[in-house]
């Protein structure tokens, strides 16, 4: 019942905001504000019209955020498998239908669905409403001259800027209320920010150009252009022109070519020119702050939360580096929870204190954040060079962002891949990072289910009395615990996809080194839930320089294990033809061991003479029938990290036997330090200084490896020197609600102060506009930061710096500090090596072969639907634009048929 009341309140708030956005541009609004509102709603120094705007733009968004927190805290949404016959699913498919010409829209904007087209039509209708109402008033006078009508038309376009500014900033926060409600990722929302930015620039340009034409026609251009303070109309023309030029520069530096090839230029110019556009717009017309603040206040909350997290300094606990890529491990605090499909922003003080770069998180949960970074520019090159030298690296981190989990409460809806029985992933190059995070999350959940199954078996074996009574235990509350565990385990088991096919194309074999041991074992085990297909597209022959990658950890290089049976290596090459035969239609695994192996490839003939490589095993231990479950698996606990998956997949309830002994990792890598002095007793202190790196103080044990807390001075803005695990962004829903309330309360206080200045006799309008925008920005972020964010982070740092361990003195998971490269052995133990055409696990005889050429996307998708007999197949894609376009058009072509499965496409590529 609470869920329906809260959702009704959220819908009412959103409706009020959108309705007012339309209503504010009508003539009836103008009559209402002049007759009644200006007198009845006046509060202190704030006019009645301003109060009305605050009530219908600030309050609905604030209430929406608070009600969403209540909804997620007390009522988690259910997970049900996608069904093709329900009205809601039919509506969702209708809204996702791609408009023709699909190739044109795919090249122009990445595709245009019916829902997105409806949003564009709604935006056009909103602008038409404001423009039509304004033009009727501006052109109503019969005695008005042409230059007066042109002046009125230019003024109307200035008024139309208001609704565009109100909507343009809603998608930009990283911790976004829209994502919490709908599950739409920020990578998808940012498209609407770009579209609204283009539209806003058109309106701003028309507003400015029409005025320039009117001034030039009346021969008063220079007089009006340079007028900074015009007492006649209360606006500053020069400030408006400067704001227009800032908007033009902002638009030019935000084009796709600049973003991709000159990211640093784009990032810095975006911040600089937006600040100029915001301040100068308020100086041009003091009432502009009302149009900016609805979205910017949500962004202020996001910035405030991230500012608290950014003050801490952490480091890399493990790293492997190749010629063009690296894999990093960053230890996370026990209070930091994250899921799949998240990203972090990194800043390296040794390289720059102003550059923050986003990276997708490859881990699906646990106590470590795994990143795969490819060298693209100076920032990544400097990062990789530092890792190659094994210097202690100071990092400041923001995130993980996207699927926030605070104090065990998932703010976003459950992962979308839980809705499907069959999932097909298509990825290219380093764009596979998001897909790997999903696979690791699935593997961790399955391993946890296997662990629960083993624990349940042991309990039954050690409790004969409970077995005789049918499991009705009475001692120590055992029956209640078992029942709760069963209720948690069953939804998790049945919500997981039964079958996952991952198609990964890369230019070089080195890019496949992002695979780790748990995923490779899952792809080659007999459990049958994962099929991993690798395609080498960079050359017609295997890479000439490709060779097994030695461990970089201090141990000796590990040779290549001999190839096992060809079926374990992924079958024959993609260029090898095989007789066409129809795929088997069974959902469950076949009794034939070879047929049930996930990498026994099936060549299917689809009428065009092409063969596709697809697994013939579409069953597995997860098949439980077509049930709808109202729960979903909770986030994994800190003890169930990815390190615990090493060797657990094969021995779990859903896996199969042992895979042999694991390779022994080399010794952990020591930080790159230069010890000063010859003392050998105790823990001497040593210091280094390399390049622009701040002073580093390392406690070194007698053996020479870092054993105590590591301090780096100069990396944190508050002088915090201890290297700690990555800290959480928030500390519960109550903490997050306080941040929202204080941000909006601070903005209201700033508006009161600015309005009191403007109401004074002789007040300068442009000064009042700048005062309001600066005060709102400072107080809306400063008040929550210094009252509820900074004190929490400062207390956590003080507690960690005054004790070597947290309160649980002997618990390694509660350590308050991190050791540079202290988890190197863990990363090395899970590494895979690559040779000319395969990915291998040394010493285990496990290998996966890469095929030459490009994958047959249509054949793979069609075979996945045919094998599983699923009504809906979830398709996830991530990679370069060419691959995304091919997947998009292929899915559209398959969905245009009147029969067969429906392919639900999810774009998980990160576009700068």
Secondary structure, 3 states (H helix, E strand, C coil): CHHHHHHHHHHHHHHHHHHHHHHCCCHHHHHHHHHHHHHHCCECCECHHHHHHHHHHHHHHHHHHHHHHHHHHHCCCCCCCCCCCCHHHHHHHHHCCECCCHHHHHHHHCCCEHHHHHHHHHHHHHHHHHHHHHHHHHCCCCCCCHHHHHHHHHHHHHHHHHHHHHHHCCCCCCCCHHHHHHCCCHHHHHHHHHHHHHHHHHHHHHHHHHHHHHHHHCCCHHHHHCCCCECCCCECHHHHHHHHHHHHHHHHCCCHHHHHHCHHHHHHHHHHHHHHHHHHHHHHCHHHHHHHHHHHHHHHHHHHHHHHHHCCEECCCEEEECCCEEEEEEEECCCCECCCCCEEEEECCCCCCCCCEEEEECCCCCCEEEEEEECCCHHHHHHHHHHHCCCCCCEEEEEEECCCEECCEECCCCCHHHHCCEEEEEEEHHHHHHHHHHHHHHHHHHHHHHHHHHHHHHHHHCCHHHHHCCCCCCHHHHHHHHHHHHHHHHHHHHHCCCEEEEEEEECCHHHHHHCEHHHHHHHHCCCCCEEEEEEECCCCCCCCCCCCCCCCCCCCCCCCCCCCCHHHHCCCCCCCCCCCCCCCCCCCCCCCHHHHCCCCEEEEECCCCCEEEEECCCCCCCCCCCCCCCCCCCCCCCCCCHHHHCCHHHHCCCCCCCCCCCCCCCCCCCCCCCCCCCCCCCCCEEEECCCCCCCEEEEECCCCCEEEEEEECCCCCCCCCEECCECCCCCCHHHHHHHHHHHHHHHHHHHHHHHHHHCCCCCCHHHHHHHHHHHHHHHHHHHHHHHHHHHHHHHHHHHHHCCCECCCCCCHHHECCCCCCCCHHHHHHCECEECCCEEEECCCCEEEEEEECCCCHHHHHHHHHHHHCCCEEEEEEECCHHHHHHHHHHHHHHHCCCCCCEEEEEECCCCC
